[in-house]
Amino acid sequence: MLLARSAIDRSAVLRDDVEWIGRAWADGTTKVVVIDDGRALVRRSGDGIGLVLLSPDEAPEGERYLLGVGADGVAYFAVAASPGNAGWNGAAPARIVAPLEAGALPEGEAVPTGLRQVGALLGDLDAGLLVHAVALEAWHSTHEFCPRCGGRTEVRAGGHMRVCPDDGSQHFPRVDPAVIMLVHDDEDRCLLARGPQWPEGRMSVLAGFVEPGESLEQAVIREVAEEVGVRVTAPRYLGSQPWPFPRSLMLGFFARATSTELVPDAEEIAEARWFTRAELADALRSGEVALPPVVSIARRLIETWYGGDLHGDW
């Protein structure tokens, strides 16, 4: 999974070591990724794209989060820059929203962009750093105040906890589990669907959040029945991928349909269709259908069922 990669130790045992964190921040070898509203600076070098990593002295003011330590002893931090303080005055101001190709950027130019756009192009180290940083920034941005008493909270544990000084409560980053499943029938067709907010032709697999007191397998069966009226059995786990928009963990499954009549829930599903492999390949070639980007676990599920790479991204 392209967003489930990492090349450093998250070093949880060091998060409460204030002295170590202070020394690491003062170390000239430490690297910092600056985050602003889910974006970070990237730069093209040759055929690849990488994060622009700063030294602590170059980083702007903002909340600091310890991301981990590499095998070479280099510490990595994220800084969530305050609005307008990211220090990107010399960078291209436009927000890039479509998935990037390395050749789309001028050589050497630093551009602020998001994880969805560059996640598939980053190496293991940069991908892991950016996923972690984006997830932490998203959580901190909604937990400035204590949910118990309304008091202002403070960052602790290297950015992995907030504490309310008024009532002493501790608050930790939250992850919302969601199942995402490719449904196939006895004819080995796969089921793809389109959300009502999506343009014509944009299709993906089904997905939904796990409810309280529910197993992952139960969630797969319930969500498919609710969204398209199909009964499924034998959910089979493929793998997981963080999706920090803002805090989902996507848990991928295959499930076999025991009924095939489609009754879409109009509030959640605008269109649902069964595809053979040949039908899907033809629809992609003609432009009739577009699939989720390669950075998503949805694309991994579809291509695993298909048995190879497919073309035709959103």
N, C-alpha and C positions, 0 to 999 in steps of 0.2 A: 504494500500500500504506500503510495507516494507521500502521504502525510503521516505515516507511521514510522518514519525513519529518524534515527538519532546517532550521533557519533561521540557523545560525551556522557559522563556520569552526572546525574542530576544532583548528587552530593547533598542529599537531604540532611545528613548528619552535621553539615556545616551551617545550616540556615540560622540556627540560634547562636552561633559563635560570633558575637558582635566584633570581637577583636580580630578574628580571622577575616571577616568581611571587610573591615577597615583596612587591613593590610593588603587584601586582594585589590581593593579599589585604588590603593596608592601604587600598586605594581604597574610598571610601564608596559608589561606584556599582556595585561588584561584587555579583553576585547568587549566592546559594547555595541549592541544593536539598538538603535533609537526607533521607538514606536510612536506613531501619532495617528489615532483613530483607525487602528488596524493596518496602517501602512508602514513600510520601511523602505529605505533607499536600497536600490539594486543597481548593479553596473555590469555592462557587457564586457567580457574579455574573451576575444577570439570567438569560439563557437558556443561559449557558455555564459551563464548569468550567475552572479554571486551577490550576496549581501555586502553592503558597505559597512564594515565594522570599524568603529572608532576606538581611540584610547580613552580612558576616563577623563583626561584633561580636555579632550575635544568634545566630550558629550555635553549636551545642554542640561539645565536644571530639570528635575522631575523625579518621580518616584523610581526607586531602583529595585530591580528584582534579580536575584541570583538564579541563573539558568543552569549552571553546573561547571564542571571542571573537566578539561580534556585529559587524555592519557599523557600528554606532555606537560601537565601541570598548569596550563593556561586557564584562567578563570574567565567565564563568560557571564555578562550581565545584560539585562535590558533596562532601558530608561524610557518610561512613559512620559514623553515631553508634555509640558503644559501647552494649551492651545496657542498656536502662533509662535512657539518657542522651539520648534524642532530643528531650526538651523538649516532649513532647506532653501534658503533664499536663492542660491545659485542653481537649484535643480529645476527641472521642468515642472511647472505648476499644475498641469492637468492630471486628473485622476484617471489612471488606466483601468478600465473595467472589463475588457475582453481578455481571454487567455493570450498570453504573449508567446511569440516565438523569438528565439535568441537573436535572429537577424533583424527583428523589428526595431531594435535599439541601436543608436549610433555607438560606435566603438568608444568605450571609456566614459560615456555620459551617465551620470547618476540620476535615477528617476525614482520618485516615490510611488510605490504600487503595493498591491495587496497579495495575500497568500493565495487566493483563488487564481490570480493571474500568473504567478510565477512559481507556485509550489512544485509543479511538475518539472521545472527546469533547474531547480536548485539541487546541489549535492546533498549528501546525507547530513553533513554538519549544519549547513545553512537551513535546510528544511526543518530539522529538529529544533534549531534555535528559534526560527520564526513561528512555528506552531506554538511552542511553549510561550513565547513572548506575547503573541496575539491573544492567546487564551487568558493569560494573567491580566493583560490590560483590560480586556472585556469585562472580567469579573470585578476588578478594582473600580472600574468606572461606574458600577452600579451599587457599590457597597461603601461609599464614602461615609454614610450615616448608619448608625446601629439600628437594626430592625426591631430591637426590643425596646429601646428607650428614645431613639432619635438623636442621640449624641453623636458627635463627630468621631469617627474611628481612626486608628493609626496603623500604619504598616508595620508588620513584624515578620519574623522568620524568613528573612530574605525575600519578602514579597509573597509568601505562601500562607499568610494569615493576616487578619486585621483584628485589632483589639479595641474594645470600647473602654476608655479610661473611667467613664462614669459608672458603669455597672459591672465592669470586669469581664464581660462576655467575650468569647473568642469566636471568630468567624473564618471559615475556610473556603477556598475555591470549590465551586460546585460543578458537577458534571451531570448532564441530563442524558441517560441512555435512550437510544432510539434504535429500533430494528429496521433493517432495510433488506428486502427479500426479492429474489428473482423466482417467480412462480413458473413452473413448467408442467405440462400435462403428459398424458400417456403417449401422445403422438410426438413428444419432445419439442413442442412449440413453447415459446416463452411469452409471457404476458408483459406488455408495456402499456403505460398510461400517461395521460397529459393532464396537468393541473389546470383549473379554470383560468388562472392568471398567466399561463404560458401561451406564447403564440402557436399558431398551427404548425404541426410537424415536430415540435419539441416533445420528446418522449423519454420516459425513464421507468425504473422499477418502482414498486410500491414501498412506502416507508411510514413509520409512525412512532410516537413516543411510547415507552413502556409505562404502564399505569401502576400505582401503588399496589403492592401485594400480588404482582403478576410476574410469572417467569418469562424469560425471553421467548421460549417456544409458544407459550400462551399468547404473548403479544403478537407474534407472527400470524397465528391462526386468526385471532380477533381482527387485526388490522386488515387482512385480506378480505375477510367476510364483510367488514364494515364498508370498505372502499369500493369493492367490485362485486360483492355477493358470491364469491367463489369459496368453496370449502377446500382446505388444504390439509395435508398430513405430513408427518415425518420431516419437520424442519431440520435442516442440516447446516451446521455452522461453517462459514468460510473464514472469517477473520474480522478484525475491527480496525477502525480508523478514527482518530480525533477529527472533529469538524467544529472548530471554535468560532461559530457564527450564530450565537455567541458562545455556547458551551456544550455542544452535543458530542456524544461518543456514538458513532455509527457501528452497529453490530450486524454484520452481513450474514444472510442465510439463503439457502436454496430451499424451496418447499414444493412438494408435488400436489397438483390439483386433483381432487376426486370429483369435481364438477367443473364444467367449462362455460356454462351460460353466464354472460357478463351483465351485471345490473349495477352500473356505476352510481355511486353517491354523488348527486349533482353538485353538492356543496364543495366536495373535495376533488372530484374527478370529472373532467370535461369529456374525456374519450379514453377508451381502453380497447386494446386489440391483441389478438394472438398472432404470433409470427413464427413461421418456420425459419430456419437459417437462410435459405435461399430468398425468401420474401423480405427478410430484414436487410440482407445485402443489397437486393435490388432497390429497396426503398431508400437506403443510404446513398447509393450511386445516383439515383434520380433527384435527390434533394427533398424527397417527400418527407423523410424523417431525419431528425438530428438527435444525437445522443449526448448524454452528459459529458463534460470534459474528462480527460484522462486522469486528472488529479482526484477524481471522486471514486469512492468505493462502488457507486452505482455502475460506473463504466467497467470496473474490475469484474463485477458480477456478470454483466452482460457478455464481456469478452471471454470469461471463463466458460460460460454456457456455450458460446459460439465456437470456441476452440481456436481462437486467434485474434489478431488485431483487427479493429474495424475503424473506418474513417467516417467523418461527418459529425463534428462537434457542434454544440450549441454556439 
